Amino acid sequence: MTEDVNVSGQESGAAPEQAAVKAEEKQANEAEEKKENGGDGRGEEAAGKADPAEAEFVHPEGGWGWVVMLASMWCNGSVFGIQNAFGILFVSLLKEFGSEHDEDLRFKTAWVGSLSMGMIFFCSPIVSVFTDLLGCRITAVGGAAVGLVGLLASSFVKSLGPLYFTYGVVFACGCSFAYQPSLVILGHYFKRRLGLVNGIVTAGSSVFTVSLPPLLSGLLVRIGLQNTLRVMCVFVFVLMLAGLTYKPLLPKPVNSSKSAGRCAAFRRVFNVRIWRSLGYRIWAFGIPAALYGYFVPYVHLMKHVEERFGVDANKEVLLMCIGITSGVGRLIFGRVADYVPGVSKVYLQVASFLVIGLMSMMIPLCHIFGGLVAVCLLMGLFDGCFICIMAPIAFELVGSQNVSQAIGFLLGMMSVPMTVGPPIAGFLRDRLGSYDVAFYLAGIPPIIGGAVLCLIPWVEQREKRKQQKKKDQETAHTMLEHTPGGHGDMEKNKSPESVI
């Protein structure tokens, strides 16, 4: 009791200055706690809204991810291998459904493959919404099933008109729904090795591009066009089985209120956040601008070789050359992309567009078959570079949570140039009697688009400097408020409560 009384007596007789010092120390401690919890009194609230599982998530960098990688590799191969081999089908379609007396024969027939490739990309924004709502597995399996129906129906048509719908729309839409989840799911399993894995996955289309031309040529001679399409259905059926392996790992964000839940639902349907990034906007408009001539060689190169070097020319070798070096390019540049920091990966795409554009212009200048082989080897190498770093750049520009719709909207905008390029080239051939002008014009857009993409690293660096400057100003302002003798203490000393 005596000690208690003495202590209370000492406290009651303490000087006002000591009480003020204790109050300042208490305020400083509280300020430090608030700063650690989020910078202000809303720290606990912000922590509650953030998803702790996402912050603690560690990519396995392997395990079941290797199975997913092989499934995605089959997806890329079966989808784009068939599309890239359309030049073989194009020659067969001209013989099956057309007449050499038709002045617009190549223009009409090119629309089948061009519409198919364009629809794959045109559906991508819708696919990204389904991927966010239903998940990668359901979207991919359902899309492969639709593609199987479209390709099987194409084997029964007897004229060119229905083929626009069965092959150009139904089959292509199914491929689109199967393809995009194969890119998104990789981000669930890999982060540090994402560039390498994307290179391996996208190399699948190179393997198919190499193997399908001789296979399809042999099948077309032995069993005809309709039965060849039915054999191709086997690849799409396996694609449907591959989609079953897409097990998602990334945690979904948790919303603490109904209003937050409604906003999150809207963002999942239409993610406007990705368009706030100026770098992404430039990327989303620059790449489509570069692709107006991209698909022209895949459709018309086979017919160009027949006209210049004869029907007996080994034209399938050119597609095989593009496929082989494209696979090598995807493996090499996919690995190189892992060592290129941030959005500087865009420079790899700039280089690839420059080379692709120049090689397209070189095709009419090659009067020796060996020169054409060299052109195709270089074109394939840098085609692989362009393809394999699409997903890593998207992750850099918008982050993992927004990458699905970022890729989807980009592919959707790519649909227009991919669709109109080959028919325009066919129209020029029908009117001018040669593919030379078509290939010259096909090389111009990649060069222009590559020049536009050079702005992205500069824009991103400028945005980072702005954000860092703003952060430094906020930090300095916070420190000034909680520093003894700062503006916050001066205002407290002026207030009546601090005087009392």
C-alpha positions in Angstrom: 0.0 0.0 0.0 2.8 2.4 0.9 4.5 1.8 -2.4 1.2 2.3 -4.3 0.6 5.5 -2.5 4.1 6.8 -3.2 3.8 5.9 -6.9 0.5 7.6 -7.3 1.8 10.6 -5.4 4.8 10.8 -7.8 2.5 10.6 -10.8 0.2 13.2 -9.5 3.1 15.5 -8.9 4.8 14.9 -12.2 5.6 17.9 -14.3 3.4 18.8 -17.3 6.5 18.6 -19.6 6.9 14.9 -18.7 3.3 14.2 -19.5 3.7 15.9 -22.9 6.8 13.9 -23.6 4.9 10.6 -22.9 2.0 11.8 -25.0 4.3 12.5 -28.0 6.0 9.1 -27.6 2.6 7.4 -27.6 1.5 9.3 -30.7 4.8 8.3 -32.4 4.3 4.6 -31.6 0.7 4.7 -32.9 1.8 6.4 -36.1 4.4 3.7 -36.7 1.8 1.0 -36.2 -0.5 2.7 -38.6 2.2 3.1 -41.1 3.1 -0.6 -40.9 -0.6 -1.5 -41.3 -1.3 0.6 -44.3 -0.2 4.2 -43.8 -3.3 5.5 -42.1 -6.2 4.4 -39.9 -7.7 2.3 -42.8 -4.8 -0.2 -42.6 -6.9 -3.0 -41.1 -9.7 -2.3 -43.5 -7.3 -2.5 -46.5 -5.8 -5.6 -45.2 -9.2 -7.2 -44.9 -10.0 -6.4 -48.5 -6.7 -7.7 -49.8 -6.4 -11.4 -50.5 -3.7 -12.8 -48.2 -3.6 -16.1 -50.1 -2.7 -14.2 -53.2 0.1 -12.3 -51.5 1.5 -15.6 -50.1 1.0 -17.7 -53.2 4.2 -19.3 -54.5 4.3 -20.6 -58.1 5.3 -24.3 -58.0 7.6 -23.8 -61.1 7.0 -27.5 -62.0 5.2 -30.5 -60.7 1.8 -30.9 -62.3 2.7 -27.7 -64.3 4.8 -29.8 -66.6 1.7 -31.9 -67.6 -0.2 -28.6 -68.1 2.7 -27.4 -70.2 2.5 -30.5 -72.5 -1.3 -30.1 -72.8 -0.9 -26.5 -73.7 1.8 -27.4 -76.2 -0.7 -29.8 -77.9 -3.3 -27.1 -77.9 -1.0 -24.6 -79.7 0.1 -27.3 -82.1 -3.3 -28.6 -83.1 -4.9 -25.2 -83.4 -2.2 -23.2 -85.2 -0.6 -26.2 -86.9 -3.8 -26.7 -88.8 -4.2 -23.0 -89.5 -0.6 -22.7 -90.8 -1.0 -25.7 -93.0 -4.1 -24.2 -94.7 -1.9 -23.5 -97.7 -2.0 -27.2 -98.5 -5.8 -27.3 -98.1 -6.1 -24.1 -100.2 -4.7 -25.8 -103.3 -7.0 -28.7 -102.8 -10.0 -26.5 -102.3 -9.3 -24.7 -105.6 -9.4 -28.0 -107.4 -12.4 -29.4 -105.4 -14.8 -26.4 -105.4 -13.6 -24.0 -108.0 -13.0 -23.4 -111.6 -10.1 -21.8 -113.3 -12.6 -19.7 -115.3 -13.7 -17.9 -112.1 -11.8 -14.6 -112.0 -12.3 -14.3 -108.2 -11.5 -17.9 -107.4 -8.5 -17.3 -105.2 -10.2 -14.3 -103.5 -13.3 -16.5 -102.6 -11.3 -19.5 -101.5 -8.8 -17.5 -99.4 -11.7 -16.4 -97.3 -12.1 -19.9 -95.8 -8.7 -19.9 -94.1 -8.6 -16.2 -93.5 -12.0 -16.2 -91.8 -10.9 -19.2 -89.7 -7.8 -17.5 -88.5 -9.6 -14.2 -87.9 -12.4 -15.8 -85.9 -9.9 -17.4 -83.6 -8.7 -13.9 -82.6 -12.1 -12.2 -83.0 -13.6 -14.4 -80.3 -10.8 -13.8 -77.8 -12.4 -11.0 -75.8 -15.4 -13.2 -75.3 -13.2 -16.1 -74.4 -11.4 -14.1 -71.8 -14.7 -13.3 -70.1 -15.7 -17.0 -70.1 -12.2 -17.9 -68.8 -12.6 -15.5 -65.8 -16.2 -16.7 -65.1 -16.0 -20.4 -65.7 -12.3 -21.1 -65.4 -9.6 -22.4 -67.8 -10.7 -26.1 -67.7 -14.4 -25.7 -68.6 -13.7 -23.1 -71.3 -11.0 -25.1 -73.0 -12.9 -28.4 -73.0 -16.1 -26.8 -74.2 -14.3 -25.0 -76.9 -12.5 -28.1 -78.2 -15.9 -29.9 -78.4 -17.4 -27.1 -80.5 -14.3 -27.1 -82.7 -14.6 -30.9 -83.2 -18.3 -30.5 -84.3 -17.3 -27.7 -86.8 -14.4 -29.6 -88.4 -16.5 -32.8 -88.6 -19.3 -30.9 -90.3 -16.8 -29.4 -92.8 -16.0 -32.9 -94.0 -19.6 -33.3 -95.3 -20.1 -30.0 -97.2 -20.2 -30.1 -101.0 -19.6 -26.4 -101.9 -17.5 -23.5 -100.8 -20.4 -21.5 -99.2 -21.2 -23.8 -96.2 -17.5 -24.1 -95.6 -17.4 -20.5 -94.6 -19.6 -21.3 -91.6 -18.5 -24.8 -90.6 -14.8 -24.3 -91.0 -14.4 -20.5 -90.9 -16.8 -19.8 -88.0 -17.8 -22.9 -85.9 -14.4 -24.7 -86.0 -12.5 -21.4 -85.5 -14.6 -20.3 -82.6 -14.1 -23.6 -80.9 -10.3 -23.4 -81.4 -10.4 -19.9 -79.9 -12.1 -21.1 -76.7 -9.6 -23.9 -76.5 -6.5 -21.8 -77.2 -6.6 -18.8 -74.9 -6.9 -20.8 -71.6 -3.8 -22.6 -72.6 -1.9 -19.3 -72.3 -3.6 -18.1 -69.1 -3.1 -21.4 -67.1 0.6 -21.3 -67.5 0.7 -18.2 -65.2 -0.8 -20.4 -62.4 2.2 -22.8 -62.4 5.2 -20.7 -63.6 6.6 -17.2 -62.9 10.4 -17.4 -62.9 10.4 -19.8 -65.9 7.4 -18.3 -67.7 9.3 -17.2 -70.7 11.0 -20.6 -71.2 7.7 -22.4 -70.7 5.9 -20.2 -73.2 8.6 -20.9 -75.7 8.1 -24.6 -75.3 4.3 -24.4 -75.5 4.3 -22.2 -78.5 6.8 -24.5 -80.2 4.0 -27.0 -80.4 2.6 -25.2 -83.4 6.0 -25.4 -85.0 6.1 -29.1 -84.5 2.7 -29.4 -86.1 3.6 -27.0 -88.9 6.6 -29.2 -89.8 4.7 -32.5 -89.7 1.3 -31.6 -91.0 2.1 -30.4 -94.6 3.6 -33.7 -95.8 1.0 -35.7 -93.8 -1.9 -33.7 -95.3 -0.4 -33.8 -98.8 -0.3 -37.6 -98.6 -3.8 -37.9 -97.2 -5.2 -35.6 -99.8 -3.8 -37.7 -102.6 -4.8 -41.1 -101.1 -8.2 -40.4 -99.4 -9.4 -37.1 -100.6 -10.3 -33.8 -99.0 -13.4 -34.9 -97.0 -11.7 -37.9 -95.4 -8.6 -35.8 -94.6 -10.7 -33.4 -92.6 -12.1 -36.4 -90.7 -8.6 -37.5 -89.8 -7.9 -34.0 -88.6 -10.8 -34.4 -86.1 -8.6 -36.8 -84.1 -6.2 -33.9 -83.2 -9.1 -31.8 -82.0 -10.5 -34.7 -79.9 -7.1 -35.1 -78.2 -7.2 -31.3 -77.6 -10.5 -31.8 -75.7 -8.8 -34.3 -73.4 -5.8 -32.0 -72.9 -8.1 -29.3 -71.5 -9.0 -31.5 -68.6 -5.5 -31.1 -67.2 -6.0 -27.3 -66.6 -6.3 -27.2 -62.8 -6.2 -23.6 -61.6 -4.0 -22.6 -58.7 -4.1 -18.8 -58.4 -6.5 -17.8 -55.5 -9.5 -15.7 -56.4 -9.8 -12.3 -54.8 -12.2 -12.1 -51.8 -14.7 -9.2 -51.6 -15.9 -8.1 -48.2 -19.0 -6.2 -49.2 -21.9 -6.6 -51.6 -21.0 -3.4 -53.5 -17.4 -4.6 -53.8 -18.7 -7.9 -55.1 -20.8 -6.2 -57.8 -17.9 -4.1 -58.9 -15.7 -7.2 -59.0 -18.3 -9.0 -61.1 -18.4 -6.1 -63.5 -14.6 -6.1 -63.8 -14.6 -9.8 -64.5 -17.0 -9.2 -67.4 -15.2 -6.1 -68.7 -11.9 -5.3 -67.1 -11.4 -1.6 -67.8 -8.3 -1.5 -65.6 -6.1 -2.8 -68.4 -6.9 0.2 -70.6 -5.6 2.6 -67.9 -2.1 1.5 -68.8 -0.8 3.6 -71.7 1.8 1.0 -72.5 -0.9 -1.6 -72.9 -2.9 0.7 -75.2 0.1 1.2 -77.4 0.8 -2.5 -77.5 -2.9 -3.4 -78.2 -3.0 -1.0 -81.2 0.6 -1.5 -82.5 0.5 -5.2 -82.9 -2.7 -5.3 -85.0 -1.2 -2.6 -87.2 1.8 -4.9 -87.8 -0.3 -8.0 -88.8 -2.1 -7.0 -92.0 0.4 -9.0 -94.0 1.4 -11.6 -91.4 -0.9 -14.5 -92.6 -0.5 -13.8 -96.3 2.5 -16.2 -96.8 0.8 -19.0 -94.9 -2.1 -18.9 -97.4 -0.6 -17.9 -100.7 3.0 -19.0 -100.6 2.2 -22.6 -101.8 0.3 -21.3 -104.9 3.0 -18.7 -105.6 5.6 -21.5 -105.6 3.5 -23.5 -108.1 3.2 -20.6 -110.4 6.9 -19.7 -110.3 8.6 -23.0 -110.0 6.0 -25.4 -111.4 3.5 -27.8 -110.0 6.1 -30.4 -109.2 8.1 -28.1 -106.9 8.5 -29.4 -103.4 6.5 -26.5 -101.9 5.7 -28.3 -98.6 9.4 -27.9 -97.7 8.9 -24.1 -97.3 6.2 -24.6 -94.6 8.4 -27.1 -92.9 11.3 -24.6 -92.9 9.1 -22.0 -91.3 7.9 -24.5 -88.8 11.3 -25.8 -87.8 13.0 -22.4 -87.3 9.8 -21.0 -85.7 10.1 -23.8 -83.0 13.8 -23.0 -82.6 13.1 -19.3 -82.3 10.4 -19.9 -79.6 12.8 -22.0 -77.5 15.7 -19.6 -77.9 13.8 -16.3 -77.5 11.5 -17.7 -74.8 14.6 -18.3 -72.7 16.2 -15.0 -73.7 13.0 -13.2 -72.6 13.5 -14.5 -69.0 16.7 -12.5 -68.8 15.4 -9.3 -70.4 14.0 -7.0 -67.7 10.4 -5.8 -67.6 8.9 -4.3 -70.7 12.2 -4.2 -72.6 11.0 -7.6 -73.9 9.0 -5.5 -76.4 12.3 -4.8 -78.3 12.4 -8.5 -79.2 9.0 -8.1 -80.9 10.2 -5.0 -82.6 13.1 -6.9 -84.1 10.9 -9.8 -85.1 8.4 -7.5 -87.0 11.3 -5.8 -88.8 12.7 -9.0 -90.1 9.3 -10.5 -91.0 8.4 -7.4 -93.0 11.7 -7.5 -94.9 11.4 -11.2 -95.6 7.9 -10.8 -97.0 9.2 -8.3 -99.4 12.1 -10.6 -100.4 9.7 -13.4 -101.5 9.0 -12.0 -105.0 12.7 -11.3 -105.5 13.6 -15.0 -105.1 13.9 -16.6 -108.5 15.9 -19.6 -107.1 14.2 -22.1 -104.8 17.1 -22.1 -102.4 16.8 -18.4 -101.8 13.1 -18.9 -101.0 14.1 -21.5 -98.4 16.5 -19.1 -96.8 13.8 -16.4 -96.6 11.4 -18.9 -95.0 14.0 -20.0 -92.4 14.6 -16.4 -91.3 10.9 -15.6 -91.3 10.1 -18.7 -89.2 12.9 -17.8 -86.6 11.5 -14.4 -85.9 7.9 -15.5 -86.1 8.8 -17.7 -83.1 10.3 -14.7 -81.4 7.1 -12.7 -81.8 4.7 -15.5 -80.7 6.5 -16.8 -77.6 6.8 -13.5 -75.7 3.2 -12.4 -76.1 2.1 -13.7 -72.7 5.3 -12.5 -70.8 4.8 -9.0 -72.1 1.1 -9.0 -71.1 2.1 -10.1 -67.6 4.6 -7.2 -67.4 2.1 -4.6 -68.6 -1.1 -5.5 -66.6 -0.2 -8.1 -64.0 -1.3 -11.7 -63.5 -4.9 -10.9 -62.3 -5.6 -8.9 -65.5 -3.7 -10.9 -68.1 -6.7 -13.0 -69.3 -8.6 -10.1 -70.7 -5.5 -8.3 -71.7 -4.5 -11.1 -74.0 -8.2 -11.6 -75.1 -8.7 -8.0 -76.2 -5.3 -8.0 -77.9 -6.2 -11.1 -79.9 -9.6 -9.7 -80.7 -8.1 -6.6 -82.2 -5.7 -8.8 -84.2 -8.6 -10.5 -85.9 -9.3 -7.7 -88.4 -5.8 -7.6 -90.0 -5.4 -11.3 -89.8 -8.8 -11.7 -91.7 -8.5 -9.1 -94.4 -4.9 -9.6 -95.4 -5.1 -12.9 -97.4 -8.3 -12.1 -99.3 -6.7 -8.7 -100.4 -3.6 -10.6 -101.5 -5.8 -13.0 -103.5 -7.7 -10.1 -105.0 -4.5 -8.5 -106.1 -3.3 -11.8 -107.7 -6.6 -12.3 -109.6 -6.4 -8.7 -110.9 -2.7 -8.4 -111.6 -1.9 -12.0 -112.5 1.0 -12.2 -110.0 1.6 -12.3 -106.3 4.5 -9.9 -106.4 2.7 -6.8 -105.4 0.8 -8.6 -102.7 4.0 -9.8 -101.0 5.6 -6.3 -101.3 2.6 -4.7 -99.6 2.5 -7.5 -96.9 5.9 -6.4 -95.7 5.1 -2.8 -95.0 2.7 -3.1 -92.0 5.1 -5.1 -89.8 7.8 -2.4 -90.1 5.3 0.3 -89.2 3.9 -1.6 -86.3 7.3 -2.4 -84.9 8.2 1.3 -85.0 5.1 2.1 -82.9 6.0 -0.6 -80.3 9.3 1.2 -79.6 7.3 3.8 -77.6 6.2 1.3 -74.9 9.5 1.0 -72.8 9.8 4.8 -72.8 6.2 5.2 -71.7 6.5 2.6 -69.0 9.7 4.2 -67.6 8.0 7.6 -67.5 5.0 6.1 -65.6 7.3 4.5 -63.1 9.1 7.7 -62.4 5.8 9.5 -61.9 4.6 6.8 -59.4 8.0 6.8 -57.6 7.9 10.6 -57.3 4.4 10.6 -55.9 5.3 7.9 -53.5 8.3 9.8 -52.3 6.2 12.9 -51.7 3.6 11.0 -49.7 6.3 9.3 -47.6 8.0 12.7 -46.9 4.6 14.3 -46.0 3.8 11.4 -43.6 7.2 11.6 -41.9 6.9 15.3 -41.6 3.5 15.0 -39.9 4.8 12.5 -37.3 8.2 14.0 -36.7 8.5 16.0 -33.3 8.5 19.7 -34.2 6.9 19.0 -37.5 3.7 20.6 -38.9 1.5 18.2 -37.1 3.0 19.2 -33.7 2.8 22.8 -34.5 -0.9 22.6 -35.2 -1.4 20.6 -32.0 0.4 23.2 -30.0 -1.9 25.9 -31.5 -5.1 24.0 -30.7 -6.8 24.7 -27.4 -6.7 21.0 -26.4 -2.9 20.8 -26.5 -2.6 23.9 -24.4 -4.9 22.5 -21.8 
